[in-house]
Amino acid sequence: MDKLQQYIKDKYDNANDWFVEEVQSVSNQQRVQDVISKKEYLNGKHKILKRQPYKYNGKVVEPRRIVLQYAKTLLNFQKSYLLSNPITLTGNEEVVRVLNNVNRKGKYDRVNMSILDKVLKYGSGIEYVYVEDGVIKSKLIDPSEGYPVYDYENNLIAFIQAYMCDGIEYYTVYEKDTVSEYNNAGGSLRMTGRYHNLSGLPIVYKSDNELSDTEGRSELSDWIEILDSMEDLISKYTDSFYKFMNPVPVVIGQDLKGEGLPSDVVGGGIRLDDGSDFKFEGNGLDYKSFETVYKTLLQALLDVSSTPAVSLNKTDVSNLSEVSIKLLFSLANVKASINEQYMRDGIEQRHDVIRRLLGYQGVKFSDEQWDSLNMVFQYNTPSNNTEIISNLRELREMGGISLESILEKSPMTSNVQMELERLGSEKVSVGNNKGNSESGKVETKSESKSENVL
C-alpha cells in the first residue's frame, strides 16, 4: 500500500470522495480564505474604506478614505529586480541547448515571473508540467484553488485542484501516476475522466513560514499594518485640514449700528466701536508632526520590504560609483537572494520533470551531463557599465578570468551560451579567410616564378 492509500485509509476510512472532505478541512479553508483576503486587498479593499461618516457643525460628513496602493509597487519591484533579466543556464552545451529550446517554446520566462508573483502575494505558487502537441508547457494553478496533500513526514503525496463554476463543483485529483477529474453536475459526484500522469505531481513553490513547513507566508502580511496606519494618518489629516479652513469669527468690544458708511458701498462688513477688535480664530495644523510620523512609517515600510528608497524616488542621487550603488541596493540584493532560493528549488524540480518528458520523446542525457546544469540569476541592479567593462578587460589582460566568466559578468550579455557559439563561429570564419588568403599568396608566388622561368 502506497503512502496516499495509507493516508486515505487512516484519515477518511477509504472513502471514495475523500478529496471533498480534504478540501473542506478547517486548515485548508483558513489558508484559502487568507489568499482571498490578500486578493481583495490588492484589488483595493482596504481597512480605511470602513471609516464611518461623522457629524460636524450639525451635518453628516463623509470622511476622506485615501487608499495607498504601495503594496503593488513593492511587489512589482521585488519581482522585476530578480527576474527582469532572463535566467541564464550553464553546463553541458547539449543540455543547455535543449533546455533553452524548451524554455523558448514553453515561454518559461513569463511562467517564472507569474510564479514569483504568486509566491510573493500569497506565499505559494503551483506549477504543473505537461506535454501538448510535442511541446513541453506548464499550467499554473491558482493558490485559492490548490490543495496539496502531505503525509506525516511533510512529503507531497497528492494534489487537489477544486473550484466552483455556475454552481457546479469541479475537482482534479493529481496522483503520482494518474490524474482524475470529478464534478457534481446533476446533483451527485461522478468521475468524468482519468488520464496517465507522465510528469508526476505538481510543483509547489513556497516562501518561508516560521509556523509551517508546508505553507508559505505572503509578503503582504508584513506590510498591511504599516500601510493601514499610513492611510489612516493621511486621511484624517486631510479631513482636519478642510475642517480648519472654516475659522470662527470673534468680536471683542461693541459694534456700531445704524450710522456710518452703508455696507453696500464697501461690501459686506461690520463697524466697531473705538478700541474694539474683530478676528478669525482657528486651530493651527501641526504639519511637522504629521510629516515626521508619515515619513517614519514610509521608511519602516521600505525597510521591512527591503526596498531601496532611491528606487521610489525618495532619495536624490548623482554621480554614484559602483560601490555606492551596491551599498544602496544591499538590502534589495539580500531579499532577491532569498527569493532566488524559492525559485531555484522549484525550477530544479521542473528540470527533473522536463528531463523525464524528454526521455519519453527519445532525448536522453547521462547523469554526468545533467548534473553539470546550473542557473545564473542576474539581478536588475543599476550599474556603472563603463566601470564594470573596464575591470573585466583588466582581468582578461592579466589572464585572471575566462571568456565565459567575462560574458557572465558583462552587462551587455543576455545569453552566455549563444555568445560563446557566435564567438566560436567568428573565429572559424576568420581562420578560413586567413587560410584562403595565404593560399592565394602562395599560388601567386608560384605563378610569378613560373613566368620568370619561361
Beta strands, then each sheet from edge to edge (+ up, - down):
strand 1: 54-56
strand 2: 59-61
strand 3: 88-90
strand 4: 124-132
strand 5: 135-141
strand 6: 146-150
strand 7: 156-165
strand 8: 168-174
strand 9: 178-183
strand 10: 190-196
strand 11: 203-206
strand 12: 248-252
strand 13: 277-281
strand 14: 374-376
sheet 1: 1+ 2-
sheet 2: 3+ 14-
sheet 3: 5+ 4- 11+
sheet 4: 6+ 7- 8+ 9- 10+
sheet 5: 12+ 13-
end
